[in-house]
Amino acid sequence: MARRSYNPPVDTLTAFGAVAVTAMLVFYALESRSPWFVLTFAGACLASSIYGFLQGAWPFGVVELIWSAVSVRRWRLRVSAGRP
């Protein structure tokens, strides 16, 4: 009888990616409440970008990096305008 090795259903990198994308969704939904949610969305995009590069899906990583930069810019504009 052959011995079976245990393969976890989700590895650490996949879990990190799932958390990053879930955070993006949550913070995007909350953006209208505070400029700080825009900034946290940018952070989640950055985490998602890191996941993409680590996974080997560099086009995904590049796009998420761009979204992160766009979100930081939106956060700066909202803070400087004094908008909630």
C-alpha positions as CSV (number, residue, x, y, z in Angstrom):
1,M,0.0,0.0,0.0
2,A,1.4,3.4,-1.0
3,R,1.7,6.0,1.6
4,R,-0.2,9.2,0.9
5,S,1.3,12.6,1.6
6,Y,-0.8,15.3,3.1
7,N,-1.5,18.3,0.9
8,P,-3.2,21.1,2.7
9,P,-6.3,22.4,0.9
10,V,-4.9,26.0,0.8
11,D,-1.3,27.0,0.9
12,T,0.0,30.1,2.6
13,L,0.4,32.1,-0.6
14,T,-3.1,31.3,-1.7
15,A,-4.5,32.3,1.7
16,F,-2.5,35.6,1.5
17,G,-4.0,36.3,-1.9
18,A,-7.5,35.5,-0.8
19,V,-7.2,37.8,2.2
20,A,-5.7,40.6,0.1
21,V,-8.5,40.4,-2.5
22,T,-11.2,40.2,0.2
23,A,-9.7,43.3,1.9
24,M,-9.9,45.1,-1.5
25,L,-13.6,44.3,-1.8
26,V,-14.4,45.4,1.7
27,F,-12.4,48.6,1.7
28,Y,-13.7,49.5,-1.8
29,A,-17.3,49.2,-0.5
30,L,-16.4,51.5,2.5
31,E,-14.6,54.2,0.5
32,S,-17.5,56.7,0.6
33,R,-17.3,56.7,4.4
34,S,-13.8,58.1,4.9
35,P,-10.7,58.9,3.0
36,W,-8.9,56.4,5.2
37,F,-10.8,53.6,3.6
38,V,-9.4,54.8,0.2
39,L,-5.9,54.5,1.7
40,T,-6.6,51.1,3.1
41,F,-7.9,50.1,-0.3
42,A,-4.6,51.2,-1.8
43,G,-2.8,49.0,0.8
44,A,-4.9,46.1,-0.1
45,C,-4.2,46.6,-3.8
46,L,-0.5,46.7,-2.9
47,A,-0.8,43.4,-1.0
48,S,-2.7,41.9,-4.0
49,S,0.1,43.1,-6.3
50,I,2.7,41.4,-4.1
51,Y,0.6,38.2,-4.3
52,G,0.5,38.5,-8.1
53,F,4.3,38.8,-8.3
54,L,4.9,36.0,-5.9
55,Q,2.4,33.7,-7.7
56,G,4.2,34.4,-11.0
57,A,1.2,36.3,-12.5
58,W,3.2,39.4,-13.1
59,P,0.6,41.1,-15.3
60,F,-1.8,40.9,-12.4
61,G,0.9,42.3,-10.1
62,V,1.5,45.2,-12.4
63,V,-2.2,46.1,-12.7
64,E,-2.7,45.9,-8.9
65,L,0.4,48.1,-8.4
66,I,-1.1,50.7,-10.7
67,W,-4.5,50.5,-8.9
68,S,-2.6,51.1,-5.7
69,A,-0.9,54.2,-7.0
70,V,-4.2,55.5,-8.4
71,S,-5.9,55.0,-5.0
72,V,-3.1,56.8,-3.1
73,R,-3.6,59.7,-5.5
74,R,-7.4,59.6,-4.9
75,W,-6.7,59.6,-1.1
76,R,-4.4,62.6,-1.4
77,L,-7.0,64.5,-3.4
78,R,-9.8,63.7,-0.9
79,V,-7.7,64.7,2.1
80,S,-6.5,67.9,0.6
81,A,-10.1,68.8,-0.4
82,G,-11.3,68.1,3.1
83,R,-13.9,65.6,1.8
84,P,-15.0,62.8,4.0
